[in-house]
């Protein structure tokens, strides 16, 4: 394995050898400067080199492996040319969303998600229609290989995203079977937060003269995130949560808890306090997960309460606050949690609640991160419970979400929905329409709370691209 010490390290996307349409898309998105992992890996990846990249969540690795694929994809050939393996369906959805965003200037680009928890028949339809890029979990990918519904003969790129995580989750055998089922002359890319012996063995067995790129573990993220510690009694956690939300009044926040039962209690309390809150845990169906995440991203949900398993692959821009209601058992999980805020060099805030018996966890976290957590005092009620008279913490979310019964497979685009709402029939101002998210068979659009009822009526009575679609108001 070769290090990257002798290779060039460009600073700007404009310096890369890319199609002009890709450069324009990056500029339109507002991307100019490369992150460190992008600067150190993209020159080699664009040359077709195999690579093992070690970097943390939020460092820009998705774009690092997406650009070489998008640069060399053959659009007239609608057979799988790139396969990206991810540990969870949430991360698959995030990676697919990023690929579509970066490749939106490539006519006819098809990205298909093959992950568990979703109906197999839709995936079979997508494969039959043809797709250039597949993003999937190892288990579902092996399912398709066994069924012989997946043609990998023309595969030119294979990416293992969060390789260490997939190995930890017991996917080693599936990963090896997939690697063996793909052509030998493909470009193979591994990205991993850590580089255990298991990842190294996989690289030596299945990569060719791979370049090794390692970005400093967690210091860059830690420098942009203010990390606070609140010491509380176990029965004072809800009061502390109430006080923190009242103090910081975040536009969007994630509260992490270790167990599903705690998730339910926290969400119930938040609703009582007048906070628009959603929950994310392992028992939710994919449809409900998509709804919750769409609402959080489009700011019609203020607080998400989540477990670690459910939160893998969360992608939320400009997240103001992360609260560790329960401390995680492992310090590396702590780093993953707080990495949800302060992304891409932005500042962020993470607050952890710790009982007196959890001093050993704090010590492990501080040793692992090399940072001393700032102790913060909170003025809590004597009874350790939020005051009954202080239910309303802050104003509810400014936006509300509508779901439309049509999506990417129905040829719907964000501009179609925006036009239906702001055109003569809808009459909404552009600033009254927020984020529009298009999935395969459903679309979500945020509109201002004040015009929610009018918006749903005009969409139900009118047409989008000359067609009628079902429309629902997602109130819960």
HELIX and SHEET records of a PDB file:
HELIX    1   1 UNK A   13  UNK A   15  5                                   3    
HELIX    2   2 UNK A   20  UNK A   29  1                                  10    
HELIX    3   3 UNK A   36  UNK A   46  1                                  11    
HELIX    4   4 UNK A   61  UNK A   72  1                                  12    
HELIX    5   5 UNK A   89  UNK A  102  1                                  14    
HELIX    6   6 UNK A  120  UNK A  129  1                                  10    
HELIX    7   7 UNK A  138  UNK A  147  1                                  10    
HELIX    8   8 UNK A  163  UNK A  168  1                                   6    
HELIX    9   9 UNK A  172  UNK A  181  1                                  10    
HELIX   10  10 UNK A  197  UNK A  206  1                                  10    
HELIX   11  11 UNK A  219  UNK A  224  1                                   6    
HELIX   12  12 UNK A  234  UNK A  236  5                                   3    
HELIX   13  13 UNK A  237  UNK A  248  1                                  12    
HELIX   14  14 UNK A  260  UNK A  272  1                                  13    
HELIX   15  15 UNK A  286  UNK A  297  1                                  12    
HELIX   16  16 UNK A  308  UNK A  311  1                                   4    
HELIX   17  17 UNK A  331  UNK A  338  1                                   8    
HELIX   18  18 UNK A  343  UNK A  345  5                                   3    
HELIX   19  19 UNK A  356  UNK A  358  5                                   3    
HELIX   20  20 UNK A  359  UNK A  369  1                                  11    
HELIX   21  21 UNK A  388  UNK A  390  5                                   3    
HELIX   22  22 UNK A  408  UNK A  410  5                                   3    
HELIX   23  23 UNK A  414  UNK A  422  1                                   9    
HELIX   24  24 UNK A  430  UNK A  432  5                                   3    
HELIX   25  25 UNK A  449  UNK A  451  5                                   3    
HELIX   26  26 UNK A  452  UNK A  461  1                                  10    
SHEET    1   A 8 UNK A   2  UNK A   3  0                                        
SHEET    2   A 8 UNK A 211  UNK A 214  1                                        
SHEET    3   A 8 UNK A  51  UNK A  54  1                                        
SHEET    4   A 8 UNK A 187  UNK A 192  1                                        
SHEET    5   A 8 UNK A 157  UNK A 161  1                                        
SHEET    6   A 8 UNK A  82  UNK A  85  1                                        
SHEET    7   A 8 UNK A 133  UNK A 136  1                                        
SHEET    8   A 8 UNK A 111  UNK A 114  1                                        
SHEET    1   B 7 UNK A 277  UNK A 280  0                                        
SHEET    2   B 7 UNK A 303  UNK A 306  1                                        
SHEET    3   B 7 UNK A 253  UNK A 256  1                                        
SHEET    4   B 7 UNK A 321  UNK A 324  1                                        
SHEET    5   B 7 UNK A 348  UNK A 354  1                                        
SHEET    6   B 7 UNK A 225  UNK A 231  1                                        
SHEET    7   B 7 UNK A 374  UNK A 375  1                                        
SHEET    1   C 4 UNK A 433  UNK A 438  0                                        
SHEET    2   C 4 UNK A 443  UNK A 448 -1                                        
SHEET    3   C 4 UNK A 399  UNK A 404 -1                                        
SHEET    4   C 4 UNK A 471  UNK A 474 -1                                        
END                                                                             
